[in-house]
Amino acid sequence: MAFPYNNLKTPVSEFSGNEDLHRDKMRIIIPISIISALSLGVLILILLIIHLLKTKPGQPASETTTKNGDIVVSFKHQLRKKQGQQSSETATKNGDIFSIWNYDGTNAYNDIIQATKDFDIRYCIGTGSYGSVYRAKLPNGKVVAVKKLHISEAHEATLKRSFMNEVKTLTKIRHRNIVRLHGFCLHKRCMFLIYEYMERGSLFYVLNNDEDAVELNWSKRVNIIKGIVHALSYMHHDCVPPIVHRDISSTNILLNSELKAVVSDFGTARFLDHKSSNQTIEVGTYGYIAPEVAYSMIITEKCDVYSFGVVALETLMGRHPKELLSSLLSSSTQSLLLTEILDQRLPPLRTRSVVQDVVFVSKIAFACLHANPRYRPSMESVAKEFGASRIPFTKCLHDISVGQLMNPQVYLYDQSELSTISVE
């Protein structure tokens, strides 16, 4: 609104030289100045509070203490709707689980307890050394996975550190091939995390079930490996600071109903600081840990690269390549044919494009397993190579050996679409 006195010009002649008016003016200015200063201070304080409460995508959006003292924190991700507003519109537009809960942590906690019948064994779909995973169907029909940690005095400090580390990591990153964290509950009597539900379970489970493994044909396996590549490339090269997972294994790769792969279990993940030594204790799953970690105790992105190489080879072979890894440099291993180490439960490779993809992934896997981390490719370069045109071997598939796949000079990348590999 425009006020008339906004158009006044100074000085106004009728008021000039009036000392009494000037004296009254001074009396008025002093309290006004004090009030203005206080108002400015209050305004700054309000702005500061708003800034602190404002959440970025993927950061905690609400925190509610239940009657029992349990804390449930929900994550809105990219949702901007405030608590108290209608949630149906948000649910329709985003399909976000906590829009249904209206960001009420108490309701979220109660829904989880009710959906699992207070974590009854009937709803348990997996158990590990530190926790159990439950399938929970919420009142709105949404299905989530709930990982409840096994609390013990001996491991309480370690569990809590791992718990908070996973929450910290997953609230800062977002990628289609990284499991999505919906929320968590942290209390000395109860700790659990709420994830998106992955219907097919772990890659390890699928590969070790003959019926499921046969369904996982060569093209699907290549796509699973590609998904892992993009997740690790994002973590290593798009996140600031870079994130190293430190426990890439087939048990930590989950698959949904469409066999899309996501990386999970960030309890041991670490944000790298290139200004520090990044020393660490040895963590991870036996059989996937890079060899240099045992003697250097220094963590780098190349540790994940090695673990990825193991998982990629495991996906193609249908089993963990432990015997192969222990004798990679032996002449007997290098003379093995690629067709001999591939999963024998699947039909032989026939389609030219699929043959090319499998040979390419095999080559990448062996490059990632190099004993010297300096010679392992970065995940960013691997991701780029997945999208590049390439010329494979000019020889029969059945003549390609492990030794040739380990030779960095054998496989060339080019813009040509010409394929000269023989599948006869």
NUZADO-193357 format. One record per residue: x negated, y negated, z of N, C-alpha, C, CB in turn; residue in three letters. Coordinates in pm, whole numbers, plus 50000, padded with zeros to 5 digits. Last residue first. Glycine has a CB too. Layout:
N
XYZXYZXYZXYZALA/...
END
This chain:
424
469405685646705469495699546658468725708746750468975700746514GLU/469195659746746469905667246850470055681846809471275661046877VAL/466615636146705467295647846653467965655346768466325657146578SER/466445600846672466305612846753467115624346694466745610146898ILE/466625576646553465925587046479465765599846558464575582046436THR/468755550146497468445561046590467825572446511469725565846665SER/468795515646458468485528446398468125538746503467345526846299LEU/469145490646541470185499946585469895514046533471565495246537GLU/466495470046658467065478546555468095488046613465965486446485SER/465235457346857466555452146822467235460746717466435437846772GLN/463675480447087463685472146968465105467346942463125479946847ASP/461375497947283462645490747278462585480947163462935483347412TYR/459955531047306459895517147264461285511147260459215515947127LEU/458245555247481459585549947454459505535147423460525552547573TYR/455515560547522456295569047435457605562647392456585582147504VAL/454025547047705453865543147566454785550747471452435545247524GLN/454305557547959454945544647930454865540447784454325533948014PRO/455125590148025454165582147950454805568847910453655589747825ASN/457145604948126456335597448222455325588448154455635607048315MET/458095617947903458965608047967458195599348066460125615048038LEU/455995635447859456265624847762457145614047822456925630747637GLN/456295652048085455075644448065455255633147967453965653448017GLY/458735664148033458635654948146457405646248131458585662648279VAL/459345665047673458875670447801458865659647909457475676347786SER/461265673047400460885662147490460545667847627462015651547501ILE/462295691947237460835691347244460345680647341460255688747105ASP/464985689247220464485701147291462955701747297465005713647225HIS/465305667147056465575666047199464935677347277467085665847223LEU/462765662246809463935669646857464075668247009463825684446819CYS/461655628446747461475642946755462735649246811460235646646841LYS/461115601546793461335606446656461085621446653460415599146554THR/462785587547076461765596047016462135599946874461565608447101PHE/464665556647019464155567747098463095575747023465295576847140PRO/464845522747017464555533846928463985545347011463555529646815ILE/467485501747138466215508547152466075519847051466065513947294ARG/469005471747255468945482547156467565488847165469235477247012SER/469835464747600469035462747479469175474547384467565460547515ALA/471025468947840471805461947739471075460047608472215448747791GLY/469085481447985470355488647966471185482047857471145489148098PHE/467185461848004466945472747910468205480947886465825481747961GLU/468235446448210468155440748075467975451747971467005430748066LYS/467915463948424469265459548386469275453948244469785449048485ALA/465125465148433465895477248402467295473548356465945486648525VAL/464545439148510464105443748378464845456348337462585446148378SER/465705439748766466175430048667465785434448527465595416048696GLU/464225458048901465605461648868466205451948767466465462148994MET/460935461748762461885454948849463285459148809461725439348841SER/459055492748736459765481248678460615474348784460635485648559PRO/455945500448893457375503048881458055490848820458005506549019ARG/453405492848938453725497448803455185501748789452825508948766TYR/453245486649205452975475949107453415479948967451485472549106ARG/453515510549347454685501649331454485490549229455035495449464PRO/452345540649236451895527049264453055517449242450685523149174ASN/453825562649157453245562549292452785548649332452085572149300ALA/456925558548992455465557148988454925555749130455055544848901HIS/459615560148963459005569149061457485568349061459425583349032LEU/460425544648755460695539548890460025547948998462195539048914CYS/459815561548544459045549148560459215543548701459485538648455ALA/461785580948575460385584648600459505572348616459865593348486PHE/464055565248508463945571648639462495575148671464805584348644ALA/463585558148241463635547748344463415553848482464985540348340ILE/463815583548122462575575848110462485565248219462475569247972LYS/466465589448180465385598048231464065590748230465285610948147SER/467745569548034467855569448180466765578148242469245574448225VAL/467005578147770466645564847821466665564447974467595554147765PHE/468205603047755466745602047742466275588747800466315603347593VAL/470875594747780470295603647881468765603247875470795618047861VAL/471215578847548471395573047682470725581647789472885571547713ASP/470775597347342469915585547354470005579547494470295575047248GLN/472905614647387471525619547396470585607847418471135627247268VAL/474995597247328474855602347464473455607747486475895613347492VAL/474605593147056474545581647146474355586147291475805573247134SER/474905619546951473655612246937473535600847037473525606846796ARG/476305646447129476525633447065475235625347066477645625647136THR/475235668147281475515669247139475575655647070476815676547118ARG/473875686247548474025673047486474205674747336472805664047517LEU/475755714347675474555708247616474865694847551473925717747512PRO/477985709847959477705714647823476445707947768478905712147729PRO/476785713348300477435705748193477095711748057476995690948198LEU/475235728348463476675730448474477435723048364477175725848610ARG/472625720848452473025731948365474525734748372472255744448401GLN/471275689848449472305697748516472855708348420473455688648567ASP/467835691548332469175685548336470165695248399469635681448195LEU/465515705848301465765699948433467135693448444464695689748465ILE/465495714448039465375724448145465725718848283463975730148147GLU/465495692447877466695700847877466675711347988466845707647742THR/462865683747914463975676047971465225684647980464255663547887LEU/460505709347998461315702147901462455694947971461865711947794LEU/457355708148165458775711448166459525703248062459385709048306LEU/454845698048178455155705948059456615710348055454255718148053SER/454735686348423454745677548306455055685148177453425670448293GLN/454575709148587455745700448591455835691948466455715691448716THR/452055719248517453245727748501454525719448501453295738148613SER/450305699148585450485702248443451745710648421449265709548388SER/451355675648835450835688748796451155691548649451425699948885SER/452545652648914451285651448841450715664848797450275644348927LEU/454845660749057454975653048933453695652848849455375638948965LEU/455505676149279454495681249184454505673749051454735696049158SER/457475665449430456275669749501455165674449407456615680849597SER/459535661249252458805649649305457495653749369459665642349406LEU/460495687349210459905679849099459045668349150461005674449006LEU/461575693449457460455701449405459735694049293460965715049354GLU/463605673049475462495673649571461315681849520462985679449701LYS/465855660949340464655665749268463435667649357464315656049158PRO/469115672049425467965663849464466685669549401467835663149619HIS/471225677549137470685681549267469495672549299470255696749268ARG/471795669348888472885675348964472455680149101473465686748889GLY/470135656048716469825670048745470955677148818468555670948827MET/471225630448709471065637848584470835652748609469905632148504LEU/471155623648979472435623048906472355630948777472815608448877THR/468445625449037469385634549103470715635049029469605630249249GLU/467515603648891467105617248852468035627648913465645619948895LEU/468745583349040469005584648896468665598648848468195574148817ALA/467605587249294469055588849276469395590749129469815576549332VAL/464895581649238465285594749292466765597249266464975595549443VAL/465085555049154464575565249063464945579249107463065564149052GLY/465945542849391466855543449276466395554149178466935529849206PHE/463605544749537464795552149583465805553449470465445545049703SER/462015526849387461645540949398462865549349437460515542849502TYR/463435503249432463255508049295462915522949297462145500049222VAL/463155499049703464485502449650464375508349511465385490049649ASP/460455492349691460875503849772462265508549728460885500349924CYS/460345469149549459895481249481460195493949561458405480549452LYS/460965449049723462015453549633461655466849567462295442949527GLU/459295459650028459455451049910460615456449827458125450549825THR/457835462750347459005464850263459025454750149460285463650347ILE/455205480050490455625467350429456755470150332454425460350357ILE/453845501750585454925496350667455355482450618454475495550814MET/451815516350467451705501750468452695495250563451905496250329SER/452435543550492451105538750535450995523650542450065543950441TYR/455145546750425454575554850534453235549350583454405569150488ALA/455605531750200456145526950327455485534150445457675528950331VAL/454675545049978453805534850037454305529850172453665523149942GLU/456735562549891455575567849963454725557350032454705575449869PRO/460145554049957458945551749877457705555949955458845536849835ALA/462575578250038461725567250085460475566250000461355569250233ILE/464035600349983464305588549901463365576949934465755584149919TYR/463375619550162463475623750023463735612249928464555634050008GLY/465325607550429464195615750387464415620850244463995627650484TYR/466525574850417466855589050414465685597050359468125591550329THR/465425548350642465915553950517466205568750530464915551550406GLY/462415533750775463845536950780464255542450645464695524350819VAL/459645525850954460115534550846461585537950868459265547350836GLU/459545490951031459415504951071459985513350958460145507851208ILE/457755464950858458955471750902458605485150963459935473550786THR/456775432550735456465445550794457715451750854455365444350900GLN/456705408550593457825417850577457485431950625458245418250430ASN/454925387850612454385400750570455475410950542453445406150676SER/456335357550467455905366050578455425379450524457045368050680SER/457245345250248456195338050322455675346350440456725324650371LYS/459325359250152458055360950082456925353150147458205356649938HIS/461525376650320460885363550333459495364950272460815358850484ASP/464525394250251463085392750237462645378350255462635397950102LEU/466835408950459466595397050376465085394750371467355384450433PHE/467725443250456466865432650509466745421250408465475438150544ARG/469735470750574469345460850473468555449450537470585455250402ALA/470735489850738469285487750744468805477450643468565500850721THR/473475488750682473025487650821471535485150835473375499850895GLY/474935490850454473905480550459473365478550600474455467350406PHE/476695510850288475865512650408474675503150410475375527150415ASP/476755512649922477335510650055476275512250163478485520550079SER/477385504749587476365507049688476975503949824475085498249662VAL/479695521249374479345509749456478285513949557480605504049529VAL/480875531549053479945533349164479745520249240478595538549114ALA/483895544448934483025532748943482155534249067483845519348947LYS/485715564548907484295568048910483385555948894483995578148803LEU/488275557948952487825556848814486335559548800488145542948759GLU/488455559949225489235569449144488835569148998490715566349156SER/484995553349320486445551749333487155561549240486875537249301ASN/482165563949505482875563749377484365561849402482615576749298LEU/479085552849659480475557249665481155555549531481235549549774LEU/476025560249780476665555849656478075561549656475855560349528ILE/474915572249995475295558150010475775551849880474135550250064ASN/474145596949914475215596250015475715582050034474725601850148THR/472035591949745473305596149685474455595949785473155610149626SER/470495561049856470545575649845471895579449787470305582649983SER/468755534849985469465539149865469355554349855468885532249737ILE/467885519450207468425533050225469275537050105469245533850355ASP/466975493750153466125502550234466695516550258465875496050366ARG/467805469550028468765478550094468075487850193469515486649990HIS/466825436450033466375450150011467265459450092464855451950049VAL/467585405949887468005416049984467485429649942469565416249998ILE/466105372949862466405386349809466765396049921465195391649730PRO/467845344750022466665352549983467055366249929465715354150102PRO/469545347849729468475339749790468745338949940468405325349727VAL/470245370449464470485366049602469275358349654470785378049693CYS/469305378949223470315368449223470615363149362471595373549161ASP/467405399049269467055387649185468085376349182466825392349047HIS/468285419549440466865416049435466585402649368466095426749364HIS/471065421249402470515419649536469075414349533470565432849611MET/471235424849120471885413549186471265410849323473395416149202TYR/469895449049095469375437249027469955424549088469695437848876SER/471615465649239470275463049291469645450849224469385475249271LEU/473895464949070473995461149211472625457449266474615472449294ALA/472875474748828473375460948835473505456148979474725459748764HIS/472195501248903471195491948850471645477548867470905494848702VAL/474675511948965473675510549071472605500549029473025524149105ILE/475805511948707476405504048814475435501648928477655510848866GLY/474155530548577474175516548532474765507448639474985515148402LYS/474895553848706473525548848721473455534148681472545557148636ILE/477515555448607477275554548751475885548748777477415568348819ILE/477025558448334477715546548382477535544548532479195547348348ASN/475815583748333475045572148287475685559248337474935571948133VAL/478005598648417476805598048500475925586148461475995611048488ARG/479745595748204480135590548335478925589348427481195599648399LYS/478275608948005478595594647990478965588448124479735592747890SER/478195635548105476965627748086477245612748077476245632247961TRP/480875640448352480105643448231478935633848214481015642848109ASN/482195651648605481265640448592480355643148472480415638548724LEU/483405675848603484195664348558483305652148533485275660748661GLU/481405690348722481695692748581482515681348523482435706148563VAL/481615680848984480395678248908480625680248759479265687348956ALA/484035690849076483885676349057482685673248969483745669349192ASP/483355718249082484505713549004484395698648975485815716449079GLU/481085719049255481005723449115482145717949029481005738449108ASP/479775695349451481025702649434481135706149286482265694149484ASN/477615679149456477485692049523478785700049526477015689849664ASN/478375655849333477355664049268477245677949329476015657049274LEU/480205646049525480665649849392479665659049323480905637349306VAL/478515640649746479615650249758480065655149621480805643849832TYR/476815621049637476265633649688477355644349694475645631649827PHE/478555600249594477965606849477477385620449518476855597949414LEU/481385601349821480005598249785479565605749659479065601749901SER/484815595249721483775597749820482385594649767483825612149865GLY/486915588849561486155600949528485025603949627485575599649391ARG/488085564749660488835577349661487975589849641489875576949555GLU/487235541549877486685547649756487165562149751485105546849753MET/488675512750009488695527350008488205532549874490115532650038TYR/486845486250157487715490950051487585506250045487345484349913GLU/486465488450520485995486950382487115489850283484805496250356TYR/485815478350840486915481350748486455478150606488195473150785ILE/484145491951123484125483251006485215487850910482735483350937LEU/484085492051485484385497951355484375487251247485745505051358PHE/483655499651816483045492551705483455499551575481485491951719MET/484495498052152484965501752018484275493151913486495500252008CYS/483515489252389484235502052391484605506852252485475500752474ARG/482355465152329481505475352392482185488952396481135471052532LYS/483275455352001483525455352144482705466552204485045457052177HIS/484345444351699483135445951779483485444551927482055435751739LEU/485655451951391485975450551533484715453451611487145460051575CYS/486005436651065485365445351164485905442551303483855443451161PHE/486735436150707486735430950843486045440450938488145428450890GLY/486205443550443487405435850473487385429750612488625444650459HIS/483575446150220483925446750362485135437750387482715442350451LEU/483065464849931483645452749989484035455050134484865448149907ARG/480055476949786481285479449861481765466649928481055490449966VAL/479085466249470478725466549611480025467749691477905453749654ILE/479785461549211479155474349241478575474949382478055477049142ASN/480735435749204481685446649175481105460349206482115446149029ARG/479715415949479479415421649348480335433549326477905425749336HIS/478575393949712479815398549647479475403349507480905387249643ARG/477235384850035477105389349897478445394349844476045400349886ILE/477665378550297476915368850217476825372750070475525367450273LYS/478835398750426479595386250421478885375750336479825380850562THR/476955418950420478115420150332478985407750329478945431850373LEU/475065409850616474715411550476475935411250386473965424550457THR/476485408850859475765396950810475495397950661474455395150886LYS/477335435650878478315424750868477655412250808478905421551007VAL/474845448350902475725451350789476755440350770476425464850810GLU/473945437251141473165435351019474015437950895471935444551020ASN/475775446351324475755432051294474965429051168475185424351411MET/475065474151311476425469451287476435454851245477285471251414PHE/472405474351394472745478951259474125473851218472705494251252SER/472785465251655471915457851564472225461451419470445460651596ARG/474425485351757474935471651750474105463251654474945465251889LYS/472695507451739473965507151666474485493051649474995515751737LEU/470645499951914470355502351773471615501451689469695516051754THR/472065498452157471365486652106471085488051957470055484452183ALA/473075525252182473975513752175473295501552114474495510352313GLU/471865549552215471725543152084472535530252072472145552651976HIS/472345556752478471005558552423470795550752294470735573252399ALA/475045553252517474105544352586472715545052524474025547952734GLU/476985553552219476325560752328475305551452390475655574052278SER/479585553951990478845545952088478275554952197479745535052150ILE/479895558851666479845566751788478975559451889479295581151761HIS/481945536751475480645540951522480755548851652479735528951541LEU/484125541451213484045539451358482725545151409485265546251431LYS/485135528150924483985535250981483865531651128482675531850905LYS/487875531650725487445525950854486285534450908488635525550956VAL/489185522250418488305531650489487795524750614487105536250398ALA/492645517150326491285512550353490495523850419491285499850443VAL/495435510950127494605521150191493185515750207494605534350109VAL/498535494150152497115493350120496345504050197496565479450152LYS/501075493750249500745503850149499285504150110501555501750029GLY/501585477250456501875471850323501545481750212501095459050302ASN/500675491950679502115490150656502465485050517502675480750759PRO/497875512350557498465501350633499945499550599497705488350605LEU/496155540950604497165534950517497945524850599498115545750456LYS/492865550350634493955543250702494885537050599493405532450799ALA/490535574950692491425569250590492605563150662491885580150485ARG/487385570850855488795574550857489525567950741489445570550992TYR/484215583050941484995574850849486425580150844484365574650707VAL/482005580551221482975588051143483795578451058483905596651234SER/478465578151310479845573851303480715583051218479925560051250GLY/475885587351314476185575451393477645571151388475335564251347TYR/475755610051159475095610351289475485598551377473585610451271SER/479095613051017477645612451012477065612351151477185600150934GLY/481955625050851481265622650978479765622750956481665633251082THR/485095619450689483645621350685483015617850818483035612850575GLY/487715615350728487325620350595485825622150583487815610750487ILE/490255617650966488805616650946488435622850811488035623651061CYS/492805621551036492565610950938491085609050908493155597850989TYR/492745640751230493475643751107493195633650998494965644151135ARG/491575629751453490715637351363491415640851232490255650151432ILE/492625596251517492865610651527492035617851421494375613851510ASP/492485568551581491345575951528491465591051553490055570751590PHE/495105561451652493995559451747492805568551712494465562151891ASP/496315567051407496785573251532495665573351635497295587751506LYS/495615551451198494745563051225495185570851348493305558551242THR/497565531851208497375539351083496535551851103496745530550978ALA/497235520651464498465527951432498265536851309499615518151407GLN/494725508751438494955518751543496175527251511495125511951680ILE/495265490951227494245501351213494475512451314492835495351229ILE/497205474351341497525482051221496535493551201497535472951098ASP/495775462451549496885471351581497265480051462498095463351626ASN/493955446751398493485457051491494585467251519493005450651623TYR/495735429651266494815438151191494345449651278493615429951142ALA/496975416351475497765425051390496885434651313498605416851293ASN/494695402351566495395411651655496235421351574496285404051753THR/493975385751352493105396651392493785406851480491915391251462GLY/495685373951093495865375851236495065388051280497375377551272ASP/495875367750826494625364650896494745365951047494175350650861TYR/498135379250725498175364950757496995360850845499495361550827ASN/498165404250632498065402950776498135388450821496775409150825TRP/498145397950364499315404750419499335403250571499305419750379ILE/495655387650344496755378450318498055384650369496855375150166SER/494045409050382494275400550498495285389550470492975394550544PHE/493915420950128494565427950239494905418650354493675438950288ILE/494765404349830493825405949941494545411350063493155392549974ASP/495935398549590495985412249637495085414749755495625421449526GLY/496115373649471494795379049500494795393649542494145370949605ASN/498795367849417497745362249331496415369349349497575347549360LYS/500235381249612500555383349472499415379049382501825375849435THR/499105371449844499015385749817499265388549670500015393649904ALA/499795344649827498395348449824498245363149788497725345549958THR/502555347049853501985341249732500535345249717502125326049734GLU/502825357850109503245365649994502655360349865504765365849985SER/502225341450319501155349950269501545357550142500745359750374SER/502775308050402503345320350351502245328750287504465317450250GLN/500665296850672501335295050546501875308450498500395288750441GLN/499345305550893500635299350916501395296950787500465286350990GLY/496055297550791496935305750873498225298350900496245309751005GLN/495585286250451495415285150595496395294150668495585270550640LYS/493955298250161495215295850230495015295950380496255306350190LYS/491795304850015491735291950083493005289150164491525280849982ARG/489795333149935491105327649967490965314750045491925337750046LEU/487465345549887487705333349812489075327249842487585336149665GLN/487225358750199486485358050074486825344950004486805370349983HIS/488295361950445489215357750340488565358050203489725343850370LYS/487905386150688487215378350587488165374950473485975385950534PHE/488315387851044488765390550908488025381450811490285388550896SER/487425403451337487125392251249487515396051108485625388251257VAL/488415411151653488585414951514488335402651428489995420951488VAL/487455422451962487365411251868487485416551727486035403551886ILE/489145431752257488515435652132488525423752037489215447852069ASP/490575425652482489225420252473488495424152346488445424552590GLY/493135433552478492195442552544490765437452538492275456152482ASN/494405414752328494715415252471493715423852547496135420552492LYS/491855401952101493065409252135493275409352285493015423552080THR/490785372951948490545381952060491855388752098489955374352181THR/489865366151616490945366951713490585376751823492255370951646THR/488755345951365488305354551474489375354351581486915350051530GLU/488385341051011489135339851135488585349451238490615342251112SER/486465342450814487515332450803488295330750931488445336050692ALA/483055347550732484185349750822485195338550816483695351350962PRO/482445345850372482065343750510483275345450601481435329950529GLN/483335348250112482635359650168482225357950312481455362550088GLY/483005314450030483485327549989482645338650049483485328649837PRO/482665295750343482335298150203482895311650163480805297550179LYS/484775277450561484065289750526483815290350377484845301950571THR/484795252350805484995255350663484175267550626484605243450574LYS/483965246451054485035256351040485245260650896486305250951095LEU/482075226951013481665239551077482705250451058481415237351225LEU/483625206850896482505212650822482095226150880481305203150822HIS/485335200751105485885206050980484805212950900486535194750897ILE/483465190251285484215202451320484785208951196485335199151420ILE/482665167751142481685177951176482375191151208480825173451294LEU/485015153151132484425157851007483425168951032483745146350932LEU/485285147751406486305155651337485755161551208487535146951307ILE/483025131851448483175144451520484175153551451483605141851664LEU/483635110051287482455118151256482555131751322481165110951301ILE/485895100651425486015105051286484845114051247486085093051192LEU/484765093351669485765104051666485905109751526487115098851716VAL/483125072351577482535084051642483475095951640482155080951785GLY/485025054651483484055060251390483425072951447482965049951357LEU/486285048451723487045055051616486125061751517487945044951544SER/484225035451856484765047851910485515055751804485675045052028LEU/483925013451686482795022651707483285036051759481775016551804ALA/486425001551713485975006351581484865016451595485514994651494SER/486414994551982487405004251934486975010151801488784997551921ILE/484354975751975484224987752059485164998652010484524984452206ILE/485424956951802484164963551767483994976451845482974954251792SER/487634948551949487844955251821486604962851779488234945051711ILE/486434935452167487134948352187487394955852058488444945952256PRO/485164914052007484414923152094485164936152119484104916352227ILE/487154899751871486184907651794485494917951880485144898451730ILE/488544885652066489224896551995488224905751927490204890851891ILE/486764866552150487304875652249487944887952182488334868352338ARG/486374853351910485254861051964485754871152067484214851652027MET/488834840951886488424850651783487314859651835487964843451656LYS/488814822852086489754834152095489364845351998491184829452065ASP/486854806051976486604812652104487534824752121486814802652221ARG/488104797251743486864804951730486574812651859485694795651697HIS/490164782251849490484794051770489264803151759490974790151630LEU/488664762551966489494771152050489854784051978490764763752094ASP/487464750351742486634757451839487454766851926485894747551927GLU/487954746451421488824748251536488094756951638490184754851495ASN/486524745351184486194735951291487054737151414486284722351240GLY/489124757550973487734753650988487564743751101487204747650859SER/491714763450918491154769351039489714765151064491224784351030PHE/492314751550677493104747850793492514752950923494514753050777GLU/490584764050489490304750350537491074746850662490624740350429SER/489114794650508490424788150496490314774550563491564796750560VAL/486134803550318486844800050442488194793550413485994790550525PRO/487994832250188487384824550298486364814850243486714834050402THR/491124842850067489744839250037489224830650150489634831949901LYS/493444870150068492924857750127491484855550087493054858050280LEU/494464894349984494134884649879493614871549934495344882049795ASN/495174908850197494024913650122493574903750017494334926950057ASN/497454900050300496244893350347494994898850277496104894950498TYR/499454916250185499254902450137497914896650180500364893450188PRO/498464949650098498904940150199498584926050151498234942950336PHE/499484977449918498724964849912499314955150012498754958849769ALA/499155011950000500005000050000499114987650000500964999950124MET/
END
